[in-house]
Amino acid sequence: MSLHIIQPGLQTSIQSVGRPGLMRWGVARGGAADTFAMALGNLLLGNPIAHPGIEVALTGPEIEFTTDVSIAVTGARFDLSHNENAVPNNAVLNMAAGDRLRFGALKSGARAYLALAAEIDLAPVFGSVSTHLISGFGGLHGRSLRTGDHVPLQHCRYVAPRELPPQFRLDYRTRPLIRVVPGCEAGYFSAEALSAFHHGGFAVSPQSNRMGIRLTGEPLATTDLPQLVSSALCPGTVQVPPNGLPIISFVEGQTIGGYPRIAHVISADLHRLGQLQANQRLDFEPVSAHSARRILKEKTQLLHELPAML
């Protein structure tokens, strides 16, 4: 029982929620870039929200199923075909042995999640089967999937066909507004620099990856910033290097850094970073820590309410 990779796409990998709790050892969390979209697919299939699946980035794969199993595709919206017949995103699809699923044109977003009503039969590394692509461990041989790979499955099952309610179908076509709280060194920046950061209309650099999202645009003033001792980073930390162009630490980002931290993306919006495409423009909105906790609580509550609505 396996997924047979006919065409791998640009970067298709095995992911879950990664390895939280290991950053003190220098191990980035890693895992899915959009954990909210991954959770929606898992809930459609009756899985725990952190159940491992397949992350598909920008150009999707073609996959042959060697067993009967239900799947669901959430997150970025692709044209999908099942044995050359168009099928919807955000719905349970029942695959039979020998069937093929092909990802066609990308319509919105950057990363989709192929959830499986099955378990991926691989040995965990540091407690997870997530692929840490930059460090080269976990997943299948520590890398993205290639033509001819077989991803072993076990405990495959069918579930009843159903779809996500309309309010849970994510739309990434609008210009994202990313909410942030002040970073540890925000007080070192001038009022003009902070205003420019929040209203700068930055764009995503093509040099971005799972380690960091580099931004392009009008550089922030950095001439009076102090030299710092390297200290902790985590996903969502926004540093400003001497060239004045912010870098957002992402899921496989380094665990320490020495540039001033101007802001931190709130936990509830971290998943939105996973759907940014190169050259896409975005805005930042400052919020209080109290608001950040409230927004996270509300978004988490949505996931708790979804199973009763299916």
Backbone as CSV, one residue per row, in Angstrom:
resi,resn,N_x,N_y,N_z,CA_x,CA_y,CA_z,C_x,C_y,C_z
1,MET,0.847,-1.187,0.000,0.000,0.000,0.000,0.881,1.234,0.000
2,SER,0.694,2.082,-1.017,1.571,3.247,-1.093,0.995,4.288,-2.036
3,LEU,1.629,5.462,-1.999,1.433,6.487,-3.014,2.609,6.376,-3.971
4,HIS,2.315,6.186,-5.251,3.383,6.092,-6.248,3.490,7.452,-6.942
5,ILE,4.645,8.079,-6.845,4.832,9.416,-7.402,5.162,9.296,-8.893
6,ILE,4.205,9.687,-9.734,4.413,9.655,-11.187,5.193,10.903,-11.627
7,GLN,4.738,12.067,-11.166,5.455,13.330,-11.356,5.504,14.021,-9.981
8,PRO,6.656,14.538,-9.582,6.765,15.034,-8.198,6.279,16.463,-7.978
9,GLY,6.130,17.270,-9.057,5.856,18.681,-8.844,7.109,19.410,-8.385
10,LEU,6.951,20.695,-8.026,8.117,21.522,-7.680,8.725,21.124,-6.346
11,GLN,7.906,21.018,-5.313,8.414,20.638,-3.983,7.264,19.981,-3.223
12,THR,7.200,18.683,-3.315,6.157,17.893,-2.666,6.819,17.082,-1.560
13,SER,6.311,17.205,-0.336,7.000,16.568,0.787,6.014,16.079,1.834
14,ILE,6.474,15.180,2.660,5.683,14.661,3.781,5.810,15.647,4.938
15,GLN,4.671,16.085,5.474,4.713,17.063,6.564,3.606,16.786,7.577
16,SER,3.842,17.254,8.802,2.802,17.271,9.837,2.996,18.602,10.582
17,VAL,2.819,18.614,11.887,3.054,19.872,12.616,4.524,20.051,12.982
18,GLY,5.378,19.147,12.557,6.802,19.303,12.792,7.245,18.814,14.160
19,ARG,8.247,19.491,14.694,8.880,19.047,15.942,8.909,20.180,16.966
20,PRO,7.749,20.572,17.480,7.735,21.641,18.481,8.461,21.196,19.750
21,GLY,9.117,22.146,20.409,9.769,21.861,21.682,11.237,21.524,21.586
22,LEU,11.800,21.533,20.388,13.217,21.165,20.236,14.109,22.347,19.885
23,MET,13.563,23.546,19.859,14.384,24.688,19.426,15.531,24.964,20.381
24,ARG,15.373,24.589,21.662,16.490,24.808,22.594,17.687,23.944,22.251
25,TRP,17.456,22.921,21.421,18.559,22.086,20.959,19.023,22.504,19.552
26,GLY,18.494,23.587,19.061,18.880,24.066,17.733,18.115,23.430,16.597
27,VAL,17.012,22.729,16.908,16.216,22.062,15.874,14.952,22.882,15.630
28,ALA,14.839,23.449,14.431,13.653,24.231,14.087,12.420,23.330,14.064
29,ARG,11.258,23.957,14.314,10.016,23.175,14.352,9.754,22.464,13.035
30,GLY,9.948,23.152,11.927,9.659,22.564,10.621,8.187,22.241,10.476
31,GLY,7.877,21.237,9.647,6.491,20.825,9.462,5.769,21.648,8.416
32,ALA,4.451,21.504,8.402,3.633,22.160,7.387,3.783,23.673,7.477
33,ALA,3.845,24.328,6.324,3.927,25.783,6.288,2.577,26.413,6.613
34,ASP,1.483,25.710,6.353,0.137,26.198,6.669,-0.574,25.108,7.480
35,THR,-0.378,25.139,8.781,-0.950,24.095,9.633,-2.476,24.189,9.712
36,PHE,-3.037,25.381,9.482,-4.499,25.520,9.521,-5.133,24.789,8.337
37,ALA,-4.596,24.984,7.139,-5.130,24.286,5.963,-4.961,22.775,6.116
38,MET,-3.811,22.344,6.655,-3.597,20.917,6.867,-4.624,20.356,7.850
39,ALA,-4.929,21.118,8.902,-5.899,20.663,9.893,-7.281,20.487,9.276
40,LEU,-7.680,21.385,8.372,-8.997,21.277,7.743,-9.123,19.967,6.962
41,GLY,-8.085,19.615,6.219,-8.118,18.362,5.472,-8.221,17.157,6.387
42,ASN,-7.470,17.193,7.476,-7.520,16.075,8.415,-8.889,15.947,9.069
43,LEU,-9.500,17.069,9.431,-10.829,16.997,10.056,-11.872,16.474,9.080
44,LEU,-11.729,16.798,7.797,-12.664,16.244,6.796,-12.638,14.719,6.804
45,LEU,-11.460,14.161,7.064,-11.305,12.703,7.019,-11.456,12.054,8.395
46,GLY,-11.731,12.856,9.421,-11.858,12.291,10.760,-10.532,12.008,11.430
47,ASN,-9.461,12.620,10.931,-8.132,12.446,11.525,-7.903,13.469,12.633
48,PRO,-6.926,13.240,13.513,-6.449,14.317,14.382,-5.883,15.451,13.525
49,ILE,-5.932,16.687,14.025,-5.524,17.817,13.192,-4.045,17.784,12.829
50,ALA,-3.235,17.080,13.618,-1.785,17.036,13.352,-1.377,15.809,12.539
51,HIS,-2.336,15.074,11.989,-2.033,13.836,11.257,-1.133,14.143,10.053
52,PRO,-0.067,13.369,9.815,0.826,13.638,8.686,0.138,13.479,7.337
53,GLY,0.540,14.326,6.407,0.031,14.258,5.039,1.099,14.733,4.067
54,ILE,0.649,15.180,2.896,1.574,15.592,1.840,1.385,17.083,1.566
55,GLU,2.494,17.833,1.619,2.468,19.261,1.289,2.892,19.433,-0.169
56,VAL,2.102,20.207,-0.905,2.327,20.435,-2.339,2.571,21.924,-2.538
57,ALA,3.700,22.311,-3.118,4.050,23.723,-3.263,4.082,24.137,-4.728
58,LEU,3.247,25.079,-5.091,3.242,25.830,-6.358,2.934,24.994,-7.602
59,THR,3.691,23.966,-7.867,3.444,23.079,-9.011,3.218,21.686,-8.468
60,GLY,2.012,21.170,-8.674,1.623,19.940,-7.991,2.047,18.667,-8.691
61,PRO,1.930,17.555,-8.003,2.374,16.260,-8.534,1.247,15.509,-9.256
62,GLU,1.617,14.387,-9.843,0.661,13.365,-10.278,0.969,12.111,-9.477
63,ILE,-0.053,11.553,-8.847,0.139,10.449,-7.904,-0.768,9.288,-8.288
64,GLU,-0.219,8.085,-8.266,-1.006,6.870,-8.458,-1.186,6.184,-7.100
65,PHE,-2.398,5.741,-6.836,-2.706,5.074,-5.567,-2.662,3.565,-5.799
66,THR,-1.955,2.855,-4.951,-1.870,1.401,-5.090,-2.812,0.705,-4.113
67,THR,-3.698,1.459,-3.488,-4.640,0.893,-2.525,-5.897,1.759,-2.499
68,ASP,-6.974,1.221,-1.949,-8.205,1.989,-1.775,-8.052,2.889,-0.549
69,VAL,-8.312,4.171,-0.720,-8.143,5.112,0.404,-8.886,6.409,0.086
70,SER,-9.401,7.065,1.135,-10.010,8.380,0.973,-8.955,9.458,1.178
71,ILE,-9.113,10.564,0.447,-8.201,11.696,0.564,-9.004,12.997,0.559
72,ALA,-8.332,14.103,0.856,-8.920,15.435,0.702,-7.790,16.412,0.435
73,VAL,-8.038,17.390,-0.428,-7.040,18.411,-0.752,-7.559,19.763,-0.281
74,THR,-6.790,20.418,0.591,-7.172,21.718,1.149,-6.007,22.698,0.969
75,GLY,-6.215,23.949,1.391,-5.174,24.954,1.251,-5.222,25.617,-0.109
76,ALA,-4.052,25.800,-0.742,-4.004,26.418,-2.066,-4.950,25.690,-3.022
77,ARG,-5.611,26.448,-3.889,-6.596,25.845,-4.783,-5.945,25.498,-6.124
78,PHE,-6.001,24.229,-6.470,-5.492,23.713,-7.738,-6.650,23.182,-8.571
79,ASP,-6.466,23.145,-9.892,-7.327,22.322,-10.740,-6.928,20.871,-10.492
80,LEU,-7.857,20.059,-10.008,-7.566,18.664,-9.679,-8.294,17.740,-10.640
81,SER,-7.655,16.638,-10.996,-8.346,15.629,-11.804,-8.078,14.242,-11.222
82,HIS,-9.140,13.453,-11.210,-9.095,12.072,-10.731,-9.379,11.192,-11.946
83,ASN,-8.349,10.489,-12.410,-8.475,9.703,-13.650,-9.017,10.576,-14.781
84,GLU,-8.447,11.776,-14.922,-8.766,12.746,-15.980,-10.128,13.410,-15.822
85,ASN,-10.842,13.143,-14.744,-12.117,13.811,-14.478,-11.897,14.883,-13.405
86,ALA,-12.428,16.098,-13.650,-12.260,17.182,-12.691,-12.951,16.848,-11.377
87,VAL,-12.266,17.126,-10.287,-12.827,16.892,-8.949,-12.545,18.132,-8.102
88,PRO,-13.323,18.334,-7.027,-13.192,19.570,-6.252,-12.087,19.496,-5.192
89,ASN,-11.583,20.678,-4.851,-10.794,20.844,-3.626,-11.778,20.814,-2.455
90,ASN,-11.236,20.675,-1.244,-12.023,20.801,-0.003,-13.147,19.773,0.112
91,ALA,-12.942,18.590,-0.429,-13.963,17.537,-0.376,-13.283,16.182,-0.242
92,VAL,-13.996,15.234,0.368,-13.493,13.864,0.450,-13.569,13.224,-0.935
93,LEU,-12.472,12.609,-1.358,-12.404,11.900,-2.644,-11.994,10.464,-2.357
94,ASN,-12.698,9.520,-2.915,-12.387,8.109,-2.696,-11.568,7.569,-3.862
95,MET,-10.360,7.132,-3.569,-9.447,6.586,-4.567,-9.436,5.064,-4.481
96,ALA,-9.414,4.421,-5.644,-9.272,2.961,-5.695,-7.872,2.620,-6.199
97,ALA,-7.435,1.416,-5.919,-6.112,0.990,-6.379,-6.002,1.172,-7.888
98,GLY,-4.942,1.836,-8.326,-4.724,2.107,-9.744,-5.198,3.479,-10.193
99,ASP,-5.977,4.164,-9.358,-6.448,5.515,-9.696,-5.298,6.508,-9.646
100,ARG,-5.464,7.601,-10.408,-4.454,8.655,-10.408,-5.102,10.002,-10.059
101,LEU,-4.371,10.794,-9.271,-4.760,12.169,-8.933,-3.705,13.087,-9.530
102,ARG,-4.164,14.073,-10.302,-3.218,15.011,-10.908,-3.552,16.429,-10.483
103,PHE,-2.527,17.152,-10.050,-2.660,18.572,-9.724,-2.379,19.373,-10.993
104,GLY,-3.359,20.191,-11.420,-3.177,21.020,-12.605,-2.794,22.439,-12.234
105,ALA,-3.426,23.400,-12.873,-3.070,24.809,-12.678,-3.366,25.266,-11.254
106,LEU,-2.455,26.094,-10.731,-2.642,26.697,-9.407,-3.511,27.940,-9.566
107,LYS,-4.580,28.022,-8.791,-5.531,29.131,-8.907,-5.321,30.197,-7.837
108,SER,-4.960,29.795,-6.621,-4.694,30.773,-5.557,-3.891,30.105,-4.460
109,GLY,-3.109,30.943,-3.724,-2.278,30.395,-2.663,-0.985,29.803,-3.193
110,ALA,-0.267,29.132,-2.317,1.037,28.572,-2.686,1.185,27.100,-2.310
111,ARG,0.498,26.672,-1.233,0.703,25.302,-0.762,-0.637,24.618,-0.471
112,ALA,-0.805,23.429,-1.043,-1.981,22.607,-0.766,-1.569,21.421,0.104
113,TYR,-2.561,20.821,0.740,-2.309,19.680,1.626,-3.172,18.504,1.209
114,LEU,-2.513,17.400,0.896,-3.190,16.147,0.571,-3.292,15.341,1.856
115,ALA,-4.506,15.373,2.445,-4.741,14.606,3.669,-5.127,13.182,3.302
116,LEU,-4.776,12.247,4.143,-4.949,10.814,3.859,-5.708,10.138,4.989
117,ALA,-6.694,9.311,4.622,-7.347,8.464,5.614,-6.498,7.200,5.757
118,ALA,-5.300,7.398,6.191,-4.301,6.319,6.303,-3.140,6.864,7.114
119,GLU,-2.274,5.995,7.533,-1.051,6.420,8.218,0.140,6.246,7.288
120,ILE,1.041,7.208,7.302,2.278,7.101,6.536,3.234,6.208,7.323
121,ASP,3.630,5.110,6.710,4.375,4.059,7.417,5.886,4.309,7.316
122,LEU,6.341,5.350,8.005,7.768,5.676,8.059,8.178,5.864,9.516
123,ALA,9.430,5.565,9.809,9.922,5.742,11.175,10.071,7.232,11.487
124,PRO,9.544,7.695,12.625,9.707,9.115,12.972,11.159,9.443,13.329
125,VAL,11.537,10.679,13.080,12.847,11.217,13.486,12.581,12.362,14.456
126,PHE,13.144,12.298,15.639,12.831,13.284,16.688,11.318,13.393,16.887
127,GLY,10.623,12.241,16.822,9.202,12.213,17.141,8.265,12.621,16.036
128,SER,8.742,12.777,14.792,7.879,13.228,13.707,8.345,12.650,12.378
129,VAL,7.396,12.433,11.459,7.761,12.024,10.097,7.868,13.225,9.163
130,SER,7.698,14.437,9.679,7.843,15.630,8.840,9.222,15.670,8.191
131,THR,9.248,16.154,6.962,10.518,16.296,6.253,11.127,17.651,6.579
132,HIS,12.324,17.649,7.158,13.052,18.904,7.381,13.931,19.101,6.153
133,LEU,13.427,19.861,5.198,14.048,19.900,3.874,15.433,20.543,3.899
134,ILE,15.610,21.599,4.680,16.910,22.277,4.680,17.977,21.435,5.374
135,SER,17.592,20.728,6.454,18.564,19.910,7.187,18.667,18.492,6.629
136,GLY,17.662,18.055,5.845,17.767,16.762,5.182,17.501,15.564,6.063
137,PHE,16.494,15.653,6.940,16.110,14.458,7.700,14.583,14.399,7.802
138,GLY,14.100,13.239,8.235,12.663,13.012,8.317,12.071,12.685,6.949
139,GLY,10.749,12.451,6.912,10.066,12.175,5.659,10.626,10.951,4.953
140,LEU,10.687,11.012,3.621,11.251,9.925,2.828,12.669,10.325,2.432
141,HIS,13.650,9.748,3.116,15.079,10.010,2.858,15.453,11.480,3.069
142,GLY,14.674,12.214,3.875,15.019,13.578,4.222,14.915,14.577,3.074
143,ARG,14.130,14.280,2.069,14.061,15.164,0.890,12.632,15.243,0.375
144,SER,12.429,16.149,-0.589,11.135,16.206,-1.261,10.979,14.967,-2.148
145,LEU,9.745,14.663,-2.507,9.452,13.433,-3.249,9.905,13.548,-4.704
146,ARG,10.333,12.409,-5.248,10.843,12.351,-6.622,10.050,11.344,-7.444
147,THR,10.193,11.452,-8.767,9.547,10.497,-9.668,9.960,9.065,-9.298
148,GLY,8.970,8.194,-9.181,9.234,6.794,-8.869,9.198,6.458,-7.397
149,ASP,9.160,7.462,-6.531,9.081,7.190,-5.091,7.766,6.486,-4.739
150,HIS,7.825,5.658,-3.717,6.627,5.060,-3.120,6.569,5.499,-1.657
151,VAL,5.510,6.174,-1.285,5.295,6.559,0.115,4.454,5.469,0.755
152,PRO,5.026,4.698,1.685,4.286,3.552,2.240,3.147,4.000,3.159
153,LEU,2.005,3.311,3.024,0.830,3.609,3.842,0.406,2.364,4.606
154,GLN,-0.318,2.580,5.683,-0.942,1.480,6.406,-2.263,1.974,6.987
155,HIS,-3.110,1.002,7.369,-4.407,1.306,7.977,-5.244,2.224,7.082
156,CYS,-5.271,1.916,5.790,-6.047,2.723,4.843,-7.537,2.459,5.026
157,ARG,-8.359,3.474,4.798,-9.803,3.331,5.002,-10.547,4.304,4.099
158,TYR,-11.826,4.035,3.924,-12.733,4.944,3.244,-13.557,5.685,4.298
159,VAL,-13.905,6.917,4.000,-14.842,7.670,4.838,-15.948,8.204,3.936
160,ALA,-17.058,8.575,4.530,-18.211,9.036,3.763,-17.878,10.341,3.029
161,PRO,-18.325,10.478,1.764,-18.091,11.726,1.035,-18.716,12.922,1.750
162,ARG,-18.008,14.016,1.816,-18.512,15.252,2.408,-17.578,16.387,2.009
163,GLU,-18.038,17.622,2.205,-17.271,18.796,1.812,-17.124,19.752,2.987
164,LEU,-16.107,20.619,2.897,-15.973,21.666,3.896,-17.124,22.663,3.743
165,PRO,-17.698,23.140,4.825,-18.688,24.221,4.720,-18.053,25.435,4.046
166,PRO,-18.835,26.237,3.321,-18.273,27.363,2.553,-17.399,28.291,3.385
167,GLN,-17.755,28.548,4.644,-16.984,29.492,5.446,-15.595,28.961,5.805
168,PHE,-15.316,27.682,5.553,-14.006,27.103,5.846,-13.156,26.946,4.579
169,ARG,-13.662,27.374,3.429,-12.894,27.240,2.192,-12.032,28.482,2.040
170,LEU,-10.737,28.323,2.238,-9.816,29.452,2.320,-9.592,30.064,0.945
171,ASP,-9.577,31.400,0.901,-9.370,32.136,-0.344,-8.137,33.016,-0.176
172,TYR,-7.120,32.783,-1.007,-5.855,33.494,-0.854,-5.653,34.554,-1.940
173,ARG,-6.718,34.952,-2.625,-6.566,35.885,-3.743,-6.401,37.323,-3.282
174,THR,-6.850,37.650,-2.068,-6.758,39.026,-1.605,-5.358,39.317,-1.059
175,ARG,-4.980,40.605,-1.046,-3.691,41.018,-0.494,-3.702,40.775,1.011
176,PRO,-2.779,39.974,1.516,-2.841,39.581,2.928,-2.477,40.708,3.887
177,LEU,-3.177,40.766,4.986,-2.862,41.675,6.089,-2.382,40.797,7.241
178,ILE,-1.084,40.892,7.541,-0.461,40.048,8.553,-0.371,40.841,9.854
179,ARG,-0.964,40.317,10.904,-0.957,41.034,12.186,0.296,40.688,12.992
180,VAL,0.847,41.722,13.643,2.111,41.563,14.365,2.019,42.232,15.732
181,VAL,2.842,41.744,16.657,3.063,42.401,17.951,4.498,42.927,17.933
182,PRO,4.817,43.894,18.796,6.177,44.456,18.782,7.239,43.402,19.094
183,GLY,8.357,43.490,18.383,9.480,42.616,18.654,10.308,43.134,19.824
184,CYS,11.273,42.313,20.265,12.071,42.663,21.458,12.847,43.965,21.278
185,GLU,13.278,44.261,20.047,14.069,45.479,19.821,13.264,46.546,19.084
186,ALA,11.948,46.463,19.096,11.135,47.458,18.380,11.431,48.870,18.884
187,GLY,11.756,48.989,20.183,12.011,50.306,20.763,13.261,50.980,20.237
188,TYR,14.149,50.237,19.582,15.353,50.838,19.009,15.082,51.539,17.678
189,PHE,13.936,51.216,17.057,13.632,51.795,15.749,12.960,53.158,15.942
190,SER,13.215,54.061,15.010,12.582,55.376,15.056,11.087,55.239,14.759
191,ALA,10.338,56.269,15.156,8.910,56.267,14.865,8.670,56.206,13.360
192,GLU,9.543,56.863,12.596,9.393,56.846,11.135,9.612,55.432,10.580
193,ALA,10.619,54.736,11.135,10.895,53.379,10.651,9.746,52.430,11.003
194,LEU,9.205,52.565,12.220,8.083,51.703,12.603,6.866,51.987,11.727
195,SER,6.608,53.256,11.455,5.473,53.593,10.590,5.678,53.040,9.183
196,ALA,6.903,53.158,8.691,7.196,52.637,7.350,7.027,51.114,7.316
197,PHE,7.423,50.443,8.407,7.251,48.977,8.447,5.776,48.601,8.365
198,HIS,4.937,49.311,9.116,3.522,48.943,9.159,2.769,49.382,7.909
199,HIS,3.308,50.336,7.170,2.600,50.833,5.986,3.458,50.735,4.733
200,GLY,4.504,49.919,4.789,5.478,49.905,3.712,5.065,49.184,2.461
201,GLY,4.038,48.342,2.540,3.616,47.617,1.347,4.733,46.763,0.772
202,PHE,5.396,45.988,1.620,6.487,45.134,1.156,5.964,44.009,0.252
203,ALA,6.901,43.438,-0.492,6.581,42.291,-1.350,7.508,41.135,-0.994
204,VAL,7.090,39.921,-1.325,7.865,38.718,-1.027,8.964,38.553,-2.070
205,SER,10.202,38.422,-1.603,11.329,38.231,-2.522,11.328,36.801,-3.069
206,PRO,11.706,36.615,-4.346,11.843,35.249,-4.887,12.923,34.442,-4.161
207,GLN,13.802,35.100,-3.390,14.851,34.380,-2.639,14.340,33.810,-1.323
208,SER,13.054,33.825,-1.096,12.466,33.262,0.123,12.411,31.747,0.042
209,ASN,12.422,31.112,1.210,12.274,29.659,1.262,11.664,29.280,2.618
210,ARG,11.708,27.995,2.963,11.117,27.551,4.229,11.928,28.028,5.439
211,MET,13.110,28.535,5.228,13.919,29.064,6.321,13.536,30.512,6.644
212,GLY,13.335,31.328,5.632,13.015,32.729,5.862,12.299,33.338,4.678
213,ILE,11.398,34.274,4.968,10.691,35.016,3.924,11.327,36.393,3.850
214,ARG,12.057,36.642,2.794,12.710,37.928,2.604,11.746,38.885,1.925
215,LEU,11.787,40.153,2.356,10.882,41.143,1.799,11.658,42.164,0.988
216,THR,11.027,42.665,-0.036,11.599,43.732,-0.852,10.709,44.971,-0.737
217,GLY,11.270,46.130,-1.045,10.519,47.373,-0.952,11.434,48.501,-0.526
218,GLU,10.872,49.540,0.061,11.652,50.677,0.534,12.363,50.276,1.833
219,PRO,13.702,50.313,1.873,14.414,49.878,3.087,14.094,50.753,4.294
220,LEU,14.071,50.133,5.464,13.885,50.864,6.714,15.217,51.469,7.157
221,ALA,15.156,52.591,7.874,16.380,53.226,8.379,16.988,52.360,9.479
222,THR,18.295,52.086,9.362,18.974,51.225,10.347,20.249,51.860,10.883
223,THR,20.532,53.116,10.541,21.837,53.708,10.867,22.097,53.815,12.368
224,ASP,21.063,53.989,13.195,21.282,54.174,14.634,21.020,52.920,15.459
225,LEU,20.836,51.785,14.796,20.531,50.562,15.544,21.792,50.013,16.206
226,PRO,21.684,49.469,17.435,22.869,48.944,18.130,23.264,47.563,17.629
227,GLN,24.519,47.182,17.919,24.955,45.809,17.678,24.380,44.918,18.770
228,LEU,23.963,43.719,18.423,23.285,42.839,19.377,24.001,41.502,19.499
229,VAL,23.834,40.873,20.661,24.265,39.486,20.840,23.181,38.587,20.262
230,SER,23.567,37.530,19.557,22.579,36.621,18.972,21.664,36.076,20.060
231,SER,20.394,36.042,19.760,19.409,35.546,20.731,18.271,34.867,19.994
232,ALA,17.258,34.436,20.735,16.274,33.478,20.219,15.406,34.035,19.097
233,LEU,15.131,33.152,18.141,14.167,33.398,17.074,13.158,32.262,17.086
234,CYS,12.009,32.500,16.544,11.044,31.432,16.306,10.220,31.813,15.084
235,PRO,9.441,30.874,14.526,8.666,31.206,13.327,7.818,32.456,13.550
236,GLY,7.950,33.406,12.629,7.205,34.649,12.730,8.023,35.824,13.209
237,THR,9.236,35.586,13.752,10.082,36.701,14.167,10.516,37.501,12.934
238,VAL,10.374,38.834,13.009,10.759,39.703,11.893,12.031,40.445,12.284
239,GLN,13.136,40.118,11.628,14.411,40.793,11.858,14.665,41.832,10.766
240,VAL,15.464,42.840,11.111,15.843,43.847,10.112,17.364,43.884,10.023
241,PRO,17.944,43.335,8.951,19.405,43.373,8.774,19.851,44.775,8.365
242,PRO,21.164,45.025,8.278,21.653,46.372,7.957,21.123,46.953,6.648
243,ASN,20.712,46.127,5.691,20.196,46.699,4.431,18.771,47.228,4.572
244,GLY,18.140,47.062,5.758,16.827,47.642,6.010,15.650,46.865,5.453
245,LEU,15.878,45.706,4.871,14.786,44.917,4.294,14.459,43.755,5.236
246,PRO,13.271,43.723,5.815,12.923,42.726,6.837,12.984,41.290,6.314
247,ILE,13.278,40.389,7.255,13.258,38.940,6.996,12.366,38.311,8.059
248,ILE,11.386,37.520,7.621,10.503,36.814,8.553,11.019,35.389,8.710
249,SER,11.371,35.016,9.936,11.795,33.639,10.179,10.617,32.708,9.919
250,PHE,10.875,31.609,9.177,9.776,30.728,8.769,9.941,29.354,9.428
251,VAL,9.212,28.361,8.968,9.099,27.098,9.706,10.415,26.353,9.894
252,GLU,11.366,26.514,8.973,12.665,25.856,9.122,13.758,26.891,9.394
253,GLY,13.369,28.001,10.006,14.315,29.072,10.266,15.312,28.728,11.353
254,GLN,16.426,29.470,11.371,17.443,29.279,12.408,16.840,29.636,13.763
255,THR,17.417,29.099,14.819,16.845,29.271,16.159,17.422,30.471,16.895
256,ILE,18.507,31.060,16.407,19.034,32.298,16.980,19.416,33.254,15.847
257,GLY,19.471,34.537,16.170,19.866,35.524,15.178,20.324,36.787,15.870
258,GLY,21.056,37.642,15.149,21.638,38.815,15.765,21.140,40.136,15.234
259,TYR,20.142,40.115,14.336,19.597,41.365,13.828,18.459,41.837,14.742
260,PRO,18.232,43.141,14.828,17.134,43.648,15.666,15.783,43.077,15.224
261,ARG,14.997,42.676,16.231,13.676,42.084,15.968,12.623,43.175,16.098
262,ILE,12.091,43.596,14.962,11.165,44.722,14.955,9.741,44.289,15.300
263,ALA,9.397,43.044,15.021,8.016,42.591,15.228,7.977,41.077,15.244
264,HIS,6.810,40.579,15.599,6.586,39.133,15.559,5.179,38.875,15.036
265,VAL,5.073,38.037,14.025,3.761,37.684,13.463,2.986,36.889,14.507
266,ILE,1.725,37.257,14.717,0.944,36.576,15.754,0.710,35.114,15.350
267,SER,0.576,34.260,16.345,0.458,32.819,16.081,-0.721,32.507,15.164
268,ALA,-1.824,33.243,15.317,-3.019,32.953,14.508,-2.800,33.233,13.029
269,ASP,-1.810,34.061,12.681,-1.575,34.404,11.273,-0.362,33.701,10.675
270,LEU,0.347,32.894,11.464,1.539,32.230,10.930,1.210,31.367,9.718
271,HIS,0.067,30.696,9.756,-0.275,29.796,8.648,-0.442,30.563,7.341
272,ARG,-0.840,31.848,7.448,-1.055,32.641,6.228,0.250,32.875,5.480
273,LEU,1.385,32.880,6.218,2.688,33.052,5.564,2.962,31.917,4.576
274,GLY,2.418,30.751,4.878,2.654,29.598,4.012,1.974,29.685,2.664
275,GLN,1.119,30.675,2.469,0.415,30.799,1.189,0.897,31.992,0.374
276,LEU,2.006,32.615,0.803,2.553,33.753,0.058,3.349,33.270,-1.148
277,GLN,3.129,33.925,-2.273,3.903,33.631,-3.479,4.966,34.706,-3.688
278,ALA,5.986,34.380,-4.463,7.017,35.356,-4.803,6.393,36.584,-5.453
279,ASN,6.867,37.762,-5.046,6.437,39.063,-5.566,5.050,39.484,-5.075
280,GLN,4.408,38.672,-4.270,3.103,39.053,-3.727,3.304,40.154,-2.680
281,ARG,2.463,41.172,-2.708,2.541,42.257,-1.753,1.731,41.910,-0.510
282,LEU,2.168,42.446,0.623,1.478,42.189,1.879,1.595,43.422,2.756
283,ASP,0.745,43.508,3.753,0.763,44.605,4.716,0.813,44.027,6.125
284,PHE,1.328,44.860,7.047,1.378,44.469,8.456,0.439,45.373,9.260
285,GLU,-0.192,44.773,10.253,-1.053,45.544,11.153,-0.637,45.275,12.593
286,PRO,-0.255,46.321,13.362,0.117,46.078,14.762,-1.111,45.811,15.621
287,VAL,-1.009,44.814,16.495,-2.080,44.510,17.451,-1.428,44.293,18.819
288,SER,-2.215,44.342,19.863,-1.699,44.112,21.208,-1.555,42.613,21.473
289,ALA,-0.792,42.282,22.492,-0.660,40.868,22.875,-2.008,40.305,23.305
290,HIS,-2.822,41.132,23.977,-4.152,40.680,24.383,-4.992,40.317,23.149
291,SER,-4.961,41.164,22.122,-5.720,40.869,20.900,-5.187,39.617,20.218
292,ALA,-3.853,39.452,20.221,-3.265,38.274,19.582,-3.764,36.989,20.241
293,ARG,-3.854,36.993,21.568,-4.353,35.801,22.267,-5.825,35.561,21.933
294,ARG,-6.609,36.631,21.856,-8.034,36.482,21.550,-8.236,35.929,20.130
295,ILE,-7.480,36.453,19.174,-7.618,36.001,17.778,-7.239,34.527,17.661
296,LEU,-6.162,34.126,18.365,-5.756,32.718,18.321,-6.833,31.829,18.936
297,LYS,-7.411,32.274,20.048,-8.464,31.492,20.697,-9.659,31.317,19.761
298,GLU,-10.022,32.385,19.051,-11.173,32.311,18.138,-10.882,31.376,16.966
299,LYS,-9.660,31.447,16.422,-9.337,30.585,15.283,-9.247,29.126,15.714
300,THR,-8.709,28.872,16.889,-8.658,27.500,17.404,-10.063,26.961,17.634
301,GLN,-10.953,27.824,18.113,-12.332,27.407,18.361,-13.015,26.969,17.059
302,LEU,-12.678,27.633,15.948,-13.257,27.249,14.655,-12.961,25.782,14.344
303,LEU,-11.713,25.368,14.616,-11.360,23.974,14.338,-12.128,23.017,15.244
304,HIS,-12.373,23.420,16.473,-13.136,22.560,17.384,-14.597,22.438,16.941
305,GLU,-15.113,23.481,16.302,-16.516,23.468,15.882,-16.744,22.718,14.573
306,LEU,-15.699,22.601,13.751,-15.872,22.021,12.415,-16.419,20.596,12.417
307,PRO,-15.906,19.665,13.229,-16.419,18.283,13.132,-17.936,18.186,13.286
308,ALA,-18.531,19.010,14.125,-19.983,18.952,14.310,-20.732,19.491,13.100
309,MET,-20.049,20.223,12.216,-20.702,20.814,11.044,-20.575,19.938,9.810
310,LEU,-19.794,18.860,9.883,-19.577,17.995,8.711,-20.666,16.938,8.585
